Amino acid sequence: MRIWSLHPTHLDTKGLVALWRETLLAKHVLEGKTRGYKNHPQLIRFKSQLDPLSAINQYLSIVYEDSLQRNFNFNKNKIDWNFNNTIINVTNNQVDFEKNHLLQKLKKRDVTLYNQFINESNIKVHPIFSIINGDIES
């Protein structure tokens, strides 16, 4: 399960589709609809929120909006649109770690996007996140 802190616009097609699917899986975990993945590290940031389901729905809403820009056909009914806006902290070193991880994926899957992203100095994070100083997260 990879729920990126990076903004979905940085992802290639394969990455965006995987993000959508994996975040929906995370939502199912938070809803108690699955047995597996209950203690997955990617869920820590959402479980620590006052309203984890609201936070994951807010996260999904941005992924959905990005999918519209790419003419994808994601099912918006998978999102509870009555979420409360929240902000989750993400560390600067986590963002750098994810950028490098994504670069390795893009180098193999989408060289054009890789070349654009490698020189990007202003990395956007998903709007649910606020960058703070700190180490790579678990």
DSSP file (Angstrom, degrees, kcal/mol; ACC not computed):
  #  RESIDUE AA STRUCTURE BP1 BP2  ACC     N-H-->O    O-->H-N    N-H-->O    O-->H-N    TCO  KAPPA ALPHA  PHI   PSI    X-CA   Y-CA   Z-CA
    1    1 A M              0   0    0      0, 0.0     2,-0.5     0, 0.0    41,-0.1   0.000 360.0 360.0 360.0 123.6    0.0    0.0    0.0
    2    2 A R        +     0   0    0     16,-0.2     2,-0.7     2,-0.0    20,-0.2  -0.949 360.0 178.4-127.4 111.5    1.5    3.4   -1.0
    3    3 A I        -     0   0    0     -2,-0.5    16,-0.0    19,-0.1    17,-0.0  -0.916  29.4-139.6-110.8 102.9   -0.5    6.5   -0.2
    4    4 A W        -     0   0    0     -2,-0.7    91,-0.1     1,-0.1   122,-0.0  -0.258  19.7-157.0 -68.4 143.8    1.7    9.3   -1.5
    5    5 A S  S    S+     0   0    0     89,-0.1   121,-3.1     2,-0.1   124,-0.2   0.663  75.2  93.0 -82.7 -22.9    2.3   12.5    0.4
    6    6 A L  B    S-A  125   0A   0    119,-0.3   119,-0.3     1,-0.1     5,-0.0  -0.312  95.1 -93.1 -68.4 153.9    3.2   14.0   -3.0
    7    7 A H    >   -     0   0    0    117,-2.6     3,-2.1     1,-0.1     4,-0.3  -0.441  33.1-121.1 -66.2 140.9    0.5   15.7   -5.1
    8    8 A P  G >  S+     0   0    0      0, 0.0     3,-1.7     0, 0.0    -1,-0.1   0.737 106.2  74.8 -58.4 -22.5   -1.1   13.3   -7.5
    9    9 A T  G 3  S+     0   0    0      1,-0.3     7,-0.1     7,-0.0    -2,-0.0   0.745  88.9  60.6 -63.0 -20.5   -0.1   15.5  -10.5
   10   10 A H  G <  S+     0   0    0     -3,-2.1    -1,-0.3   114,-0.1     2,-0.2   0.655  90.4  91.6 -78.3 -14.7    3.4   14.2  -10.0
   11   11 A L  S <  S-     0   0    0     -3,-1.7     2,-0.1    -4,-0.3    91,-0.0  -0.499  73.2-128.7 -85.5 148.5    2.3   10.6  -10.7
   12   12 A D     >  -     0   0    0     -2,-0.2     4,-2.5     1,-0.1     5,-0.2  -0.276  41.9 -89.0 -78.9 177.1    2.3    8.8  -14.0
   13   13 A T  H  > S+     0   0    0      1,-0.2     4,-2.3     2,-0.2     5,-0.2   0.923 128.7  47.8 -56.5 -49.1   -0.9    7.0  -15.2
   14   14 A K  H  > S+     0   0    0      1,-0.2     4,-2.2     2,-0.2    -1,-0.2   0.891 112.8  50.1 -61.1 -39.6    0.0    3.7  -13.5
   15   15 A G  H  > S+     0   0    0      2,-0.2     4,-2.4     1,-0.2    -1,-0.2   0.882 109.8  49.6 -66.9 -39.4    0.9    5.5  -10.3
   16   16 A L  H  X S+     0   0    0     -4,-2.5     4,-2.3     2,-0.2    -2,-0.2   0.913 111.7  47.9 -67.9 -42.3   -2.4    7.4  -10.2
   17   17 A V  H  X S+     0   0    0     -4,-2.3     4,-2.4    -5,-0.2    -2,-0.2   0.921 113.5  48.0 -63.9 -43.1   -4.5    4.3  -10.8
   18   18 A A  H  X S+     0   0    0     -4,-2.2     4,-2.9    -5,-0.2     5,-0.3   0.900 110.0  52.9 -63.9 -40.1   -2.6    2.4   -8.1
   19   19 A L  H  X S+     0   0    0     -4,-2.4     4,-2.4     2,-0.2     5,-0.2   0.928 109.5  48.7 -60.6 -45.5   -3.0    5.4   -5.7
   20   20 A W  H  X S+     0   0    0     -4,-2.3     4,-2.0     2,-0.2    -2,-0.2   0.950 115.3  43.6 -58.8 -51.2   -6.8    5.4   -6.3
   21   21 A R  H  X S+     0   0    0     -4,-2.4     4,-1.9     1,-0.2    -2,-0.2   0.915 115.8  46.8 -63.0 -44.1   -7.1    1.6   -5.7
   22   22 A E  H  X S+     0   0    0     -4,-2.9     4,-2.1     1,-0.2    -1,-0.2   0.834 111.3  50.8 -72.2 -31.7   -4.8    1.5   -2.7
   23   23 A T  H  X S+     0   0    0     -4,-2.4     4,-2.2    -5,-0.3    -1,-0.2   0.860 108.5  52.6 -72.9 -34.3   -6.4    4.5   -1.0
   24   24 A L  H  X S+     0   0    0     -4,-2.0     4,-2.2    -5,-0.2    -2,-0.2   0.890 108.7  51.0 -64.3 -38.1   -9.8    2.9   -1.5
   25   25 A L  H  X S+     0   0    0     -4,-1.9     4,-2.2     2,-0.2    -2,-0.2   0.926 108.9  50.8 -61.8 -44.1   -8.3   -0.2    0.2
   26   26 A A  H  X S+     0   0    0     -4,-2.1     4,-2.5     1,-0.2    -2,-0.2   0.892 108.2  52.6 -60.7 -39.4   -7.2    2.0    3.1
   27   27 A K  H  X S+     0   0    0     -4,-2.2     4,-1.8     1,-0.2    -1,-0.2   0.918 108.0  50.9 -61.8 -43.5  -10.7    3.4    3.3
   28   28 A H  H  <>S+     0   0    0     -4,-2.2     5,-2.9     1,-0.2     6,-0.5   0.888 109.0  51.6 -62.0 -38.6  -12.1   -0.1    3.6
   29   29 A V  H ><5S+     0   0    0     -4,-2.2     3,-1.5     1,-0.2    -2,-0.2   0.942 110.1  48.3 -62.0 -47.2   -9.6   -0.9    6.3
   30   30 A L  H 3<5S+     0   0    0     -4,-2.5    -1,-0.2     1,-0.3    -2,-0.2   0.793 109.7  53.4 -65.0 -27.2  -10.7    2.2    8.3
   31   31 A E  T 3<5S-     0   0    0     -4,-1.8    -1,-0.3    -5,-0.2    -2,-0.2   0.509 116.0-116.7 -83.3  -4.6  -14.3    1.3    7.8
   32   32 A G  T < 5S+     0   0    0     -3,-1.5    -3,-0.2    -4,-0.4    -2,-0.1   0.740  78.1 127.4  76.8  23.5  -13.6   -2.2    9.2
   33   33 A K      < +     0   0    0     -5,-2.9     2,-0.3    -6,-0.2    -4,-0.2   0.419  62.8  49.4 -94.0   0.5  -14.5   -3.9    6.0
   34   34 A T        -     0   0    0     -6,-0.5    -2,-0.0    -5,-0.2    -9,-0.0  -0.923  61.2-148.9-135.0 161.1  -11.3   -5.9    5.7
   35   35 A R  S >  S+     0   0    0     -2,-0.3     3,-0.5     2,-0.0    -1,-0.1   0.767  78.6  67.7 -95.5 -33.1   -9.2   -8.2    7.9
   36   36 A G  T 3  S+     0   0    0      1,-0.2    -2,-0.1     2,-0.1     4,-0.1  -0.297  90.5  28.9 -85.9 169.8   -5.8   -7.4    6.4
   37   37 A Y  T >  S+     0   0    0      1,-0.1     3,-1.8     2,-0.1    -1,-0.2   0.528  71.0 136.4  65.6   9.5   -3.7   -4.3    6.4
   38   38 A K  T <  S+     0   0    0     -3,-0.5    -1,-0.1     1,-0.3    -2,-0.1   0.814  78.9  33.5 -59.6 -31.2   -5.1   -3.1    9.8
   39   39 A N  T 3  S+     0   0    0      3,-0.0    -1,-0.3     4,-0.0    -2,-0.1   0.032  83.4 145.9-113.0  26.4   -1.7   -2.1   11.1
   40   40 A H    X   -     0   0    0     -3,-1.8     3,-2.1     1,-0.1     4,-0.4  -0.428  53.8-129.7 -66.4 134.4   -0.2   -1.0    7.9
   41   41 A P  G >  S+     0   0    0      0, 0.0     3,-1.2     0, 0.0     4,-0.5   0.788 105.0  66.3 -56.7 -29.1    2.3    2.0    8.4
   42   42 A Q  G 3  S+     0   0    0      1,-0.2     4,-0.3     2,-0.1     3,-0.2   0.708  98.0  55.3 -66.7 -17.2    0.6    4.0    5.6
   43   43 A L  G X> S+     0   0    0     -3,-2.1     4,-3.2     1,-0.2     3,-0.5   0.621  82.8  86.3 -89.1 -13.3   -2.6    4.1    7.8
   44   44 A I  H <> S+     0   0    0     -3,-1.2     4,-1.8    -4,-0.4    -1,-0.2   0.910  87.1  51.9 -54.8 -47.1   -0.9    5.7   10.8
   45   45 A R  H 34 S+     0   0    0     -4,-0.5    -1,-0.3     1,-0.2    -2,-0.1   0.833 116.0  40.7 -62.8 -32.5   -1.3    9.2    9.6
   46   46 A F  H X4 S+     0   0    0     -3,-0.5     3,-1.7    -4,-0.3    -2,-0.2   0.887 111.8  54.0 -82.3 -41.1   -5.0    8.7    9.0
   47   47 A K  H 3< S+     0   0    0     -4,-3.2    -2,-0.2     1,-0.3    -3,-0.2   0.793 101.8  61.5 -61.8 -27.1   -5.7    6.7   12.1
   48   48 A S  T 3< S+     0   0    0     -4,-1.8    -1,-0.3    -5,-0.3    -2,-0.2   0.530  86.9  96.6 -79.4  -4.2   -4.1    9.5   14.2
   49   49 A Q  S <  S-     0   0    0     -3,-1.7     4,-0.1    -5,-0.1    39,-0.0  -0.480  85.2-119.0 -83.4 155.9   -6.8   12.0   13.0
   50   50 A L  S    S+     0   0    0      1,-0.3    -1,-0.1    -2,-0.1    -4,-0.0   0.868 113.5  23.8 -59.2 -36.6   -9.9   12.8   15.0
   51   51 A D  S  > S-     0   0    0      1,-0.1     4,-2.2    33,-0.1    -1,-0.3  -0.757  72.2-179.9-131.9  84.7  -12.0   11.5   12.1
   52   52 A P  H  > S+     0   0    0      0, 0.0     4,-2.4     0, 0.0     5,-0.2   0.858  82.4  51.8 -56.5 -39.6   -9.9    9.1   10.1
   53   53 A L  H  > S+     0   0    0      1,-0.2     4,-2.2     2,-0.2     5,-0.2   0.891 108.6  50.6 -67.3 -37.9  -12.7    8.4    7.6
   54   54 A S  H  > S+     0   0    0     -3,-0.3     4,-2.3     2,-0.2    -1,-0.2   0.925 111.2  49.6 -62.2 -43.5  -13.2   12.1    6.9
   55   55 A A  H  X S+     0   0    0     -4,-2.2     4,-2.4     1,-0.2    -2,-0.2   0.910 111.1  47.8 -63.4 -43.3   -9.4   12.5    6.3
   56   56 A I  H  X S+     0   0    0     -4,-2.4     4,-2.5     1,-0.2    -1,-0.2   0.868 111.6  50.9 -69.4 -33.8   -9.2    9.5    3.9
   57   57 A N  H  X S+     0   0    0     -4,-2.2     4,-2.0     2,-0.2    -1,-0.2   0.892 109.8  50.0 -67.9 -38.9  -12.3   10.8    2.0
   58   58 A Q  H  X S+     0   0    0     -4,-2.3     4,-1.2     2,-0.2    -2,-0.2   0.930 111.0  49.8 -62.3 -44.1  -10.7   14.3    1.7
   59   59 A Y  H >X S+     0   0    0     -4,-2.4     4,-1.5     1,-0.2     3,-0.6   0.940 110.9  49.2 -58.1 -48.6   -7.5   12.6    0.5
   60   60 A L  H 3X S+     0   0    0     -4,-2.5     4,-2.9     1,-0.2    -1,-0.2   0.841 102.1  63.1 -60.8 -34.4   -9.5   10.6   -2.1
   61   61 A S  H 3X S+     0   0    0     -4,-2.0     4,-2.3     1,-0.2    -1,-0.2   0.871 103.9  47.2 -61.6 -36.4  -11.3   13.8   -3.3
   62   62 A I  H <X S+     0   0    0     -4,-1.2     4,-2.3    -3,-0.6    -1,-0.2   0.889 111.5  50.4 -71.7 -39.4   -8.1   15.3   -4.5
   63   63 A V  H  X S+     0   0    0     -4,-1.5     4,-2.1     2,-0.2    -2,-0.2   0.923 111.6  49.4 -62.5 -43.0   -7.1   12.1   -6.2
   64   64 A Y  H  X S+     0   0    0     -4,-2.9     4,-1.8     2,-0.2    -2,-0.2   0.931 109.0  51.6 -61.3 -46.3  -10.5   12.1   -7.9
   65   65 A E  H  X S+     0   0    0     -4,-2.3     4,-1.3     1,-0.2    -1,-0.2   0.892 110.1  49.6 -59.5 -39.9  -10.1   15.7   -9.0
   66   66 A D  H  X S+     0   0    0     -4,-2.3     4,-0.9     1,-0.2    -1,-0.2   0.886 106.2  56.5 -66.0 -37.0   -6.7   15.0  -10.5
   67   67 A S  H ><>S+     0   0    0     -4,-2.1     5,-2.8     1,-0.2     3,-0.5   0.864 102.2  56.0 -63.2 -34.6   -8.2   12.0  -12.4
   68   68 A L  H ><5S+     0   0    0     -4,-1.8     3,-1.5     1,-0.2    -1,-0.2   0.888 101.4  56.8 -63.5 -38.2  -10.8   14.3  -14.0
   69   69 A Q  H 3<5S+     0   0    0     -4,-1.3    -1,-0.2     1,-0.3    -2,-0.2   0.765 110.2  45.5 -62.9 -24.8   -8.0   16.5  -15.4
   70   70 A R  T <<5S-     0   0    0     -4,-0.9    -1,-0.3    -3,-0.5    -2,-0.2   0.311 116.6-113.9-100.8   7.1   -6.6   13.3  -17.1
   71   71 A N  T < 5 +     0   0    0     -3,-1.5    -3,-0.2     1,-0.2     2,-0.1   0.825  62.5 154.5  62.2  34.4  -10.0   12.2  -18.4
   72   72 A F      < -     0   0    0     -5,-2.8    -1,-0.2    -8,-0.1     2,-0.1  -0.426  45.5-132.6 -82.9 167.2  -10.1    9.1  -16.2
   73   73 A N        +     0   0    0     -2,-0.1     2,-0.1     2,-0.0    -5,-0.1  -0.411  38.8 162.5-121.0  55.3  -13.4    7.5  -15.1
   74   74 A F        -     0   0    0    -10,-0.2     2,-0.9     1,-0.1     3,-0.0  -0.444  47.1-108.2 -72.2 150.0  -12.9    7.0  -11.4
   75   75 A N    >   -     0   0    0      1,-0.2     3,-1.7    -2,-0.1     4,-0.1  -0.706  26.4-166.9 -85.1 106.3  -16.2    6.4   -9.5
   76   76 A K  G >  S+     0   0    0     -2,-0.9     3,-1.5     1,-0.3    -1,-0.2   0.680  81.6  74.5 -67.6 -16.5  -16.9    9.5   -7.4
   77   77 A N  G 3  S+     0   0    0      1,-0.3    -1,-0.3     3,-0.1    -2,-0.1   0.570  79.3  73.2 -73.4  -7.0  -19.5    7.6   -5.4
   78   78 A K  G <  S+     0   0    0     -3,-1.7     2,-0.4   -18,-0.0    -1,-0.3   0.586  89.5  75.6 -77.0  -9.9  -16.7    5.7   -3.6
   79   79 A I  S <  S-     0   0    0     -3,-1.5     2,-1.0    -4,-0.1   -22,-0.1  -0.853  77.6-138.0-107.4 135.6  -16.1    9.0   -1.7
   80   80 A D        -     0   0    0     -2,-0.4     3,-0.3   -27,-0.2   -19,-0.1  -0.831  19.4-164.4 -87.0 105.7  -18.2   10.3    1.1
   81   81 A W  S    S+     0   0    0     -2,-1.0    -1,-0.1     1,-0.2     2,-0.1   0.450  72.2  83.4 -76.5  -0.1  -18.2   14.0    0.1
   82   82 A N        +     0   0    0      2,-0.0    -1,-0.2    -3,-0.0     2,-0.1  -0.147  65.6 138.9 -93.6  39.0  -19.4   15.1    3.5
   83   83 A F        -     0   0    0     -3,-0.3     2,-0.4   -29,-0.1   -29,-0.1  -0.442  53.5-123.7 -82.5 157.1  -15.9   15.1    4.9
   84   84 A N        -     0   0    0    -33,-0.1   -26,-0.2    -2,-0.1     2,-0.1  -0.843  33.1-110.5 -96.1 136.4  -14.4   17.8    7.2
   85   85 A N        +     0   0    0     -2,-0.4     2,-0.3   -27,-0.1   -30,-0.1  -0.425  44.9 173.3 -67.9 139.0  -11.2   19.4    6.0
   86   86 A T        -     0   0    0     -2,-0.1     2,-0.4   -32,-0.1   -37,-0.0  -0.933  26.2-136.2-140.7 162.9   -8.2   18.5    8.0
   87   87 A I        -     0   0    0     -2,-0.3     2,-0.4    43,-0.0    42,-0.2  -0.990  15.4-166.3-123.8 133.0   -4.5   19.1    7.8
   88   88 A I  E     -b  129   0B   0     40,-3.2    42,-2.2    -2,-0.4     2,-0.2  -0.965  21.9-123.3-118.2 133.7   -1.9   16.3    8.4
   89   89 A N  E     -b  130   0B   0     -2,-0.4     2,-0.4    40,-0.2    42,-0.2  -0.511  26.6-176.0 -75.6 143.3    1.7   17.0    9.0
   90   90 A V  E     -b  131   0B   0     40,-2.4    42,-2.5    -2,-0.2     2,-0.1  -0.994  25.5-118.0-135.3 140.5    4.3   15.4    6.8
   91   91 A T  E  >  -b  132   0B   0     -2,-0.4     4,-2.0    40,-0.2     3,-0.2  -0.452  14.7-125.7 -81.4 151.5    8.1   15.8    7.3
   92   92 A N  H  > S+     0   0    0     40,-2.3     4,-2.2     1,-0.2     5,-0.1   0.859 113.0  53.2 -61.3 -36.0   10.3   17.4    4.7
   93   93 A N  H  > S+     0   0    0     41,-1.3     4,-2.2     2,-0.2    -1,-0.2   0.813 105.8  53.7 -72.0 -28.0   12.5   14.3    4.7
   94   94 A Q  H  > S+     0   0    0     41,-0.4     4,-2.7    -3,-0.2    -2,-0.2   0.914 108.7  49.3 -67.0 -42.6    9.5   12.1    4.0
   95   95 A V  H  X S+     0   0    0     -4,-2.0     4,-2.5     2,-0.2    -2,-0.2   0.921 112.3  47.7 -62.4 -43.9    8.7   14.3    1.0
   96   96 A D  H  X S+     0   0    0     -4,-2.2     4,-2.4     2,-0.2    -1,-0.2   0.910 111.4  51.3 -62.6 -42.0   12.3   14.0   -0.2
   97   97 A F  H  X S+     0   0    0     -4,-2.2     4,-2.3     1,-0.2    -2,-0.2   0.927 111.9  46.3 -60.0 -46.2   12.2   10.2    0.3
   98   98 A E  H  X S+     0   0    0     -4,-2.7     4,-3.0     2,-0.2     5,-0.2   0.878 109.3  54.8 -66.7 -37.6    9.0    9.9   -1.7
   99   99 A K  H  X S+     0   0    0     -4,-2.5     4,-2.6     1,-0.2    -1,-0.2   0.948 111.3  44.7 -59.6 -47.5   10.3   12.1   -4.5
  100  100 A N  H  X S+     0   0    0     -4,-2.4     4,-1.7     2,-0.2    -2,-0.2   0.884 113.3  50.8 -64.9 -38.3   13.4    9.9   -4.8
  101  101 A H  H  X S+     0   0    0     -4,-2.3     4,-1.5    -5,-0.2    -1,-0.2   0.925 112.0  47.0 -64.3 -44.4   11.2    6.8   -4.7
  102  102 A L  H  X S+     0   0    0     -4,-3.0     4,-3.1     1,-0.2     5,-0.2   0.894 106.8  57.9 -64.8 -39.6    8.9    8.1   -7.4
  103  103 A L  H  X S+     0   0    0     -4,-2.6     4,-2.4     1,-0.2    -1,-0.2   0.900 104.0  52.4 -57.4 -40.5   11.9    9.1   -9.5
  104  104 A Q  H  X S+     0   0    0     -4,-1.7     4,-0.8     2,-0.2    -1,-0.2   0.888 112.3  45.5 -63.5 -38.0   13.0    5.5   -9.5
  105  105 A K  H >X S+     0   0    0     -4,-1.5     4,-2.0     1,-0.2     3,-0.7   0.925 113.6  48.5 -69.2 -44.7    9.6    4.4  -10.7
  106  106 A L  H 3X S+     0   0    0     -4,-3.1     4,-2.7     1,-0.2     8,-0.4   0.845 101.5  63.9 -66.3 -33.3    9.3    7.1  -13.3
  107  107 A K  H 3< S+     0   0    0     -4,-2.4    -1,-0.2    -5,-0.2    -2,-0.2   0.839 113.8  34.4 -58.2 -32.9   12.8    6.3  -14.7
  108  108 A K  H << S+     0   0    0     -4,-0.8    -2,-0.2    -3,-0.7    -1,-0.2   0.789 130.5  30.4 -89.8 -32.4   11.5    2.9  -15.7
  109  109 A R  H  < S+     0   0    0     -4,-2.0     2,-0.2     1,-0.2    -3,-0.2   0.771 129.5  15.9-104.4 -29.3    7.9    3.7  -16.6
  110  110 A D     X  +     0   0    0     -4,-2.7     4,-2.5    -5,-0.2    -1,-0.2  -0.661  54.0 179.3-153.2  86.5    7.7    7.3  -18.0
  111  111 A V  H  > S+     0   0    0      1,-0.2     4,-2.7     2,-0.2     5,-0.2   0.847  84.3  55.8 -62.4 -36.6   11.0    8.9  -19.0
  112  112 A T  H  > S+     0   0    0      2,-0.2     4,-1.6     1,-0.2    -1,-0.2   0.947 111.7  42.1 -62.1 -48.5    9.3   12.1  -20.1
  113  113 A L  H  > S+     0   0    0      1,-0.2     4,-2.7     2,-0.2    -2,-0.2   0.878 112.3  56.1 -65.7 -37.2    7.7   12.7  -16.7
  114  114 A Y  H  X S+     0   0    0     -4,-2.5     4,-2.6    -8,-0.4    -2,-0.2   0.936 106.8  49.2 -57.2 -47.8   11.0   11.6  -15.0
  115  115 A N  H  X S+     0   0    0     -4,-2.7     4,-0.6     1,-0.2    -1,-0.2   0.838 114.0  46.0 -64.9 -32.9   12.9   14.3  -16.9
  116  116 A Q  H  < S+     0   0    0     -4,-1.6     3,-0.3    -5,-0.2    -1,-0.2   0.908 117.0  43.7 -71.9 -42.3   10.3   16.9  -15.9
  117  117 A F  H >< S+     0   0    0     -4,-2.7     3,-1.3     1,-0.2    -2,-0.2   0.808 100.9  66.2 -76.9 -32.0   10.2   15.8  -12.3
  118  118 A I  H 3< S+     0   0    0     -4,-2.6    -1,-0.2     1,-0.3    -2,-0.1   0.838 108.5  39.9 -63.5 -32.1   14.0   15.3  -11.6
  119  119 A N  T 3< S+     0   0    0     -4,-0.6     2,-0.4    -3,-0.3    -1,-0.3   0.381  86.1 121.6 -96.8   4.1   14.6   19.0  -12.0
  120  120 A E    <   +     0   0    0     -3,-1.3     3,-0.2     1,-0.2    -3,-0.0  -0.541  33.9 177.7 -70.9 119.8   11.5   20.2  -10.2
  121  121 A S  S    S+     0   0    0     -2,-0.4     2,-0.9     1,-0.2    -1,-0.2   0.698  71.1  61.3 -95.3 -21.6   12.5   22.3   -7.2
  122  122 A N  S    S-     0   0    0      2,-0.0     2,-0.4     0, 0.0    -1,-0.2  -0.716  73.8-170.2-107.9  81.6    9.0   23.1   -6.0
  123  123 A I        -     0   0    0     -2,-0.9     2,-0.4    -3,-0.2   -28,-0.0  -0.568  13.3-142.3 -74.7 126.1    7.6   19.7   -5.2
  124  124 A K        -     0   0    0     -2,-0.4  -117,-2.6  -117,-0.1     2,-0.3  -0.713  11.4-153.5 -88.9 138.6    3.9   19.9   -4.5
  125  125 A V  B     -A    6   0A   0     -2,-0.4  -119,-0.3  -119,-0.3  -120,-0.1  -0.733  37.7 -81.5-103.2 160.6    2.4   17.8   -1.7
  126  126 A H    >   -     0   0    0   -121,-3.1     3,-2.5    -2,-0.3  -119,-0.1  -0.354  47.2-116.9 -54.7 137.1   -1.2   16.6   -1.5
  127  127 A P  T 3  S+     0   0    0      0, 0.0    -1,-0.1     0, 0.0   -68,-0.1   0.636 110.6  68.7 -60.7 -14.7   -3.2   19.5   -0.1
  128  128 A I  T 3  S+     0   0    0    -41,-0.1   -40,-3.2   -69,-0.1     2,-0.3   0.696  93.2  77.9 -73.3 -16.3   -4.2   17.5    3.0
  129  129 A F  E <   -b   88   0B   0     -3,-2.5     2,-0.4   -42,-0.2   -40,-0.2  -0.690  59.7-163.3-101.8 147.4   -0.5   17.7    4.1
  130  130 A S  E     -b   89   0B   0    -42,-2.2   -40,-2.4    -2,-0.3     2,-0.3  -0.998  27.2-124.9-123.4 127.5    1.5   20.5    5.7
  131  131 A I  E     +b   90   0B   0     -2,-0.4     2,-0.3   -42,-0.2   -40,-0.2  -0.556  34.0 171.2 -79.4 130.8    5.3   20.1    5.5
  132  132 A I  E     -b   91   0B   0    -42,-2.5   -40,-2.3    -2,-0.3     2,-0.2  -0.870  41.2 -90.5-126.2 163.2    7.2   20.3    8.8
  133  133 A N  S    S+     0   0    0     -2,-0.3     2,-0.3   -42,-0.2   -42,-0.0  -0.519  71.8 103.3 -72.4 142.3   10.9   19.6    9.5
  134  134 A G        -     0   0    0     -2,-0.2   -41,-1.3     3,-0.0   -40,-0.1  -0.927  62.8 -68.5 163.7 175.0   11.6   16.0   10.5
  135  135 A D        -     0   0    0     -2,-0.3   -41,-0.4     1,-0.2   -44,-0.2  -0.134  66.8 -69.0 -78.5 175.2   13.0   12.6    9.6
  136  136 A I        -     0   0    0    -43,-0.2    -1,-0.2   -42,-0.1     2,-0.1  -0.476  59.2-122.8 -63.8 137.0   11.6   10.0    7.2
  137  137 A E              0   0    0     -2,-0.2    -1,-0.1   -46,-0.1   -47,-0.0  -0.351 360.0 360.0 -83.2 164.9    8.3    8.7    8.7
  138  138 A S              0   0    0     -2,-0.1    -1,-0.1   -97,-0.1   -96,-0.1   0.496 360.0 360.0 -69.7 360.0    7.6    5.0    9.4
